[in-house]
Amino acid sequence: MTVSLTYSIEEDQFYEEISKLLGLRAPELQKMIDLFQEIQKELKEQEEPPNVALVEEQIIEFRRSLVLLDLRLHEVTQMMRGYGDGQRDRESGSPDVPESAE
């Protein structure tokens, strides 16, 4: 289960913080690389037929990890877009908080 967090940081720390969030998935990425290599090794085995059940299980695990990584990449992309939009609004002189219509 995942939860959404909201917290504030200094503006000049934005990209560093995004990098940290992305880096939290580095172990998962390494696991995926190792798993991918294990799948290939099992399928290339010349002496015996591959253990199809094992390969299928590994592929399912790989795909689950891929979803988690893709989700983090999506989150980071959305954060960068939001930050960029805010930067452009400030540069164009748009107010940070919309004024209410009276």
Contacts in CASP RR format, 6 or more apart in sequence:
PFRMAT RR
TARGET T0000
AUTHOR 0000-0000-0000
METHOD contacts of the structure
MODEL  1
MTVSLTYSIEEDQFYEEISKLLGLRAPELQKMIDLFQEIQKELKEQEEPP
NVALVEEQIIEFRRSLVLLDLRLHEVTQMMRGYGDGQRDRESGSPDVPES
AE
2 71 0 8 1.000
9 17 0 8 1.000
14 83 0 8 1.000
18 76 0 8 1.000
18 79 0 8 1.000
18 80 0 8 1.000
21 72 0 8 1.000
21 75 0 8 1.000
21 76 0 8 1.000
21 79 0 8 1.000
22 72 0 8 1.000
22 73 0 8 1.000
22 76 0 8 1.000
24 72 0 8 1.000
25 68 0 8 1.000
25 69 0 8 1.000
25 72 0 8 1.000
28 65 0 8 1.000
28 68 0 8 1.000
28 69 0 8 1.000
29 69 0 8 1.000
31 65 0 8 1.000
32 62 0 8 1.000
32 65 0 8 1.000
32 66 0 8 1.000
32 69 0 8 1.000
35 58 0 8 1.000
35 61 0 8 1.000
35 62 0 8 1.000
35 65 0 8 1.000
36 62 0 8 1.000
38 58 0 8 1.000
39 55 0 8 1.000
39 58 0 8 1.000
39 59 0 8 1.000
39 62 0 8 1.000
42 50 0 8 1.000
42 51 0 8 1.000
42 54 0 8 1.000
42 55 0 8 1.000
42 58 0 8 1.000
43 50 0 8 1.000
43 55 0 8 1.000
89 96 0 8 1.000
90 96 0 8 1.000
END
